[in-house]
Amino acid sequence: MAVIPQIALQVFRESVRDKVLYNLVLFAVMLIAASYLIGQLTAGQDVKIIKDLGLGATQVFGLFIAVFIGIGLVSKEVERRSIYSLLAKPVRRYELVLGKYAGLVLTLAVNIAVMAVALYAVLGYMAWVETEEFRQSWEAPATDPAMLLAIFLIFAQLMLVTAIALFFSTFLGPILSAMLTFGLIVVGHFNADLRNFENVVDSRAAAYLAKVLYYVLPNLAPFDVKAEVVHAQPVSLGYVALTTGYAVTYIGALLLAAMFIFARRDFK
Amino acid sequence: MTSRTHWWERPAPFAVAMVTLVAVFATSAEVRDRVYAGSRVETRLLYIQDGEVLTRMALSFDVLLADVYWIRALQHYGGTKRSEDGEKRYDLLGPLLDIATTLDPRFNAVYRFGAIFLTEGYPNGPGQPDLAIALLQKGIEEMPDKWEYYMDIGFIYYWWLQDYDTAAAWFEKAADVPGASWWLRSLAANTLATGGSRASSRRLWQQMYDTADNDWIRNESARRLTQLRALDDIDELIGAAQRFIAQSGRPPRSWEELIEAGLLAGFPVDPTGRPYVIDGTSGTINVSSDSELFPLPGETLPPS
């Protein structure tokens, strides 16, 4: 098991070498530029919009990293044929899968942590330059700690998306893996419709199938609490805990399936 | 074998070439925009008009998309208001605000500012108080505890529709919301008793000014208070014109006539410094059409 952290660190180093973390610079520049421009455009809504933009960009950047690196984690090793030298070492296949996953999650964690710090810094500056009277008119304080809940759930969602990408990566090529992962991300936001399908169709079989799909397909919409946080609506810790629990178990299932498939894959 | 260095690999020629190319394409764009500006068909389309559809398409970025539509609404309103076109069309303002509030139903600013924009009389706005009321009622459905929305509807009935009974009823509803400002109850009573009087209007806008939680609403209230001052000025000018009619048996054709008759000390200017205008044929007195106070709220009367 000690080999898993080593593989994880290797994946993290590789992503740094691949200049993945350069997106942080882009994020910071975008936030700073936007905070100035948006202030001129939005009739006093700059803090709200910077929060929306910062949280939205955190999610978008994270999704791209999770998908585009996730789909290559295993398939790239197979394409480059470096998988042979890896498997010749005293590394078990499941350790490789778990190590790769942990490495990308570490990359995402660092990425999101730096973005969160940048977002709070920009918002803190905006609060600092405003008058107390103006600050009173905001729905929530600029540096509202509740935003951390939204950021945490974004991270949980990205961990889940990474697991999906890794799962496909164990038996498909990168293009197909990317298409299927993006497909599941989209489906994951419409998933709730499947739950009440019996209200739309008469067929019991179709309604039953829809319900099965509701439970089987990832449900990503509950991870989005950005609007609640920005509008200072309460997000209970119970909700966050249950959503996190859902993510952890779903990730567990995906990793288990990925390990199972990868263990049986023939590379000859 | 020595490899030859091309000119574009050397920094100085490369920089000169880049600067030249950028200057050429920027200039060509500028010339094209100036010369052919009139021949371009302006795109004033909302490709997707249904906010619900957009909400689904936005996945989990609906709130961010609401910001985009809010900025579009601001640009549409501000751009149309400032445009030099003969006909100002604000036809996208209502749909843009509706979409923004469907994407983010708790977007407070869109309801309050949007209602101000929608009610503003032409040419400064579309003059659609009915749409403004509908927008605010949408906000009330989402956030029934926002007493400001009830008050804003009362304002629209008071100021734009001059329906003082309905205005008072909305102020009363606002006062009933837990946490509402204490003065709403007396505002409702005053509106019923003296609705339509200038003193009552002044009280209303002064309350709005004093309790505004942002610069936009405060500036708008200040502008309305200044318009009321202009209406007071116009009352005085009408008095002078009436005295002129009594002396000469006809309405004054210009300010010069009133000054020569000793009825005015000099050319009258509105509180923003723009001269008041008198129509030589009808005798109507008003603020200038290029004054920030134009148009005044329905009280530009000719001297009788």
Interface residues (C-beta under 8 A of the other chain):
Chain A: I38 L41 T42 A43 G44 Q45 K48 I49 D52 L53 G56 Q59 V60 F134 Q136 S137 E139 I185 V186 H189 F190 L220 A221 F223 D224 K226 A227 V230 H231 Q233
Chain B: R56 L59 S60 F61 D62 V63 L64 A66 D67 W70 I71 L74 Q75 D104 R106 F107 N108 A109 F113 D213 N214 D215 W216
